[in-house]
């Protein structure tokens, strides 16, 4: 799941999502992304819910939140990734048949580092640097209670204010969204429980 942002009005976020071809993003996910101020939202208020196959168990550190910013010359200026604390269940959501839900949040010890990355991007903008950014959540590991039947279907939800989760992305095979090398690394990190 990746949310591009241009650091402008929410409509710019919507346009970037549509232009980026985020076909897996739901209409409600677009609205949630439009409400998200990736540079002003308290890192402690960002929560993602991850719906994964029931045989996959996620633990803290098995999901990552990444904030990046590239200038108009496509130079990567900011790239901050924090491992997320993960707990089973997600308030207000029921897992679909054959799945389980996990809530992923930025650990208290990593919130200051994430806030520093947000502040660095705000400083670049204040200095006149133009560019675009991305906020993404990715499953990076886990343990398997049984072999995966086929692929790794993941569906995501987002809450940015402590409120209800809204669907962000439709269920999609995560392996299809990764490069061959990234998919191999993830498969290697999915060890038996």
N, C-alpha and C positions, 0 to 999 in steps of 0.2 A: 504494500500500500504506500503510495507516495502522493503527497499533496504539494504541487508546485505553488509558489507565490511570487508575486511581483512587487510586493511591499507597497501596494496602492490600495484602492478601494476594493471592497469585497467582490464587485462585479469583475474586476480584473482577475481575481482568483478563479471565478467561474469560467471566464473566457479561456484562461490558460489551461484549466482542466479539460475543457472541451477540445481545444486545439491540440493538446498533448495526446489526445486519443485515449483517454482513460476510460475505455469501454467497460471496465469492471466497476467503475464508480457508480453508485446508485444516485437517483435524483435527490433523495434525502441526504446522501453523503455529500453531494455538491453543496447543498444548503449548509450542512455542518461545516464544511471546509470554508464556505464564505463567511461564516461567523467566527472562524478561528483567526485570531491575530497571532501568527506564529512568533512574532517578536515581542509581543506584549503580554501574552498569556502566562500566568504564573505556572512554572513547570510542575508544581504540585497539583494543578487542576487538570492536567492533561491525562486522560486515561483511554486506553484502547482495550476493546474486548476482542478476543481471538477465538473463533469457532474452528476447531480442528477435528480430525477423525477421533473417535472414542478410544482407539488404541494408543494414541499419542498423549503423553503426559508432559506438560511444560513445567519447568522450574524457574526460579529466579535466575536471570542471566540467559535464558533460552530465547529471548526476544530483545531487539535493539531498536531504539528510537534515534534517528539520524537527522541532523539539521545541517544543510549545506547552503552555500551562497556562491554563485559564480558571477563575475562581472560581465559586462557586455562583450568583452574580448574572450569570453569563455574560460578565463583563468579561475581556478578554484581558490577562493579567498578564505572561506570558512568551511570546515568539515568536522563536525562534532557528533560523536556517536556515544550513547550511554546505554548500558545494559539495563533492562527493565526488571523490576520486581514483579513476580507473577504469583497470582493466587487463583485457585480454581473457583469458578462461578463468576457471574456478572449480574449485578443488581438489575432487576427488571427484565431480564432476558431468560428465555428457556432454550436449551440446546435443541437443535433439530435432531431427528432420529439418527442414531449412529454417530453423533458428534458429542463433544464436550466443549465447555466454554471456560476461558481463562481471562482474568483482568490483568492488564499490564500497566504499571505506573513507574514513573521515574523514582528511583530510590532516594530517600532524603539526603543521603551523602553525595548524590550526583546532581542534585537540583541546582546548586551554586555553579557548577561547571557548565550546565546547560544554560543557565541564566547569563553566564559570562559570554557564551557564544551568541545568544540573542543580543546582548549589549554590543558586542563587537560588530554585528551586522548593522545595528542602529547607528553606530559611530561611522561606519563606512558610508551609509546613506546620508548622514548629516554632513559628511565631507564632500558629498556630490557624486559618490560612486553609484553608477547605475548597474543593475543586474537583476537576476532572478534567483530564487531559492527553492528548496524542496524540504519538506518534512515527511519522513517515511518511517514506517514500522515494519520490521521483518522478523519472522521466526528464524532463529539461527541454530537451533538445536532442540533437544528433547529426548525422552526415552520412550521406547516402544514396548507396550505390554503384549503385542502381537505384531506380526509383519503387516506393513501397509498393503492393503488390497490392490490399489491402483493409484499412483500419484500421491500428492499431498494437497487435497482440497482445503483451502483456508478461506474463511469469510471474516471480515473485520467490521467493527463498530467503533464509534468515537464518542467521547464525552469530553467537553472542554471547560465545563463549569461546575462539575460535581453533580450535574443533572442526569437525565436519562441518556442512555446510549442510543445513538441513531445508526442505522446501517450505513457503512461507508463504502465497502466493496462487496460485490457479489461473490459467491463461492467460485474460486478458480484454483487450478492446480498450480501450486507455488513453484514446482519444478519447471513448469512451462514459462514462468516469468523470470527465471534466472539464467545466467549464462551457463554453458556446460560445466565450466570449472566451479562456479558457485553452487550448482546443483550437486556436483560430486562432493564438495566439502560438506554441504548440508546432509547429504545421505550418510557420509562418514560420521557425522555428529549425532545421528539418530541411533543411539545404542539401545540394546535391550535393557529394560528396567531391572 
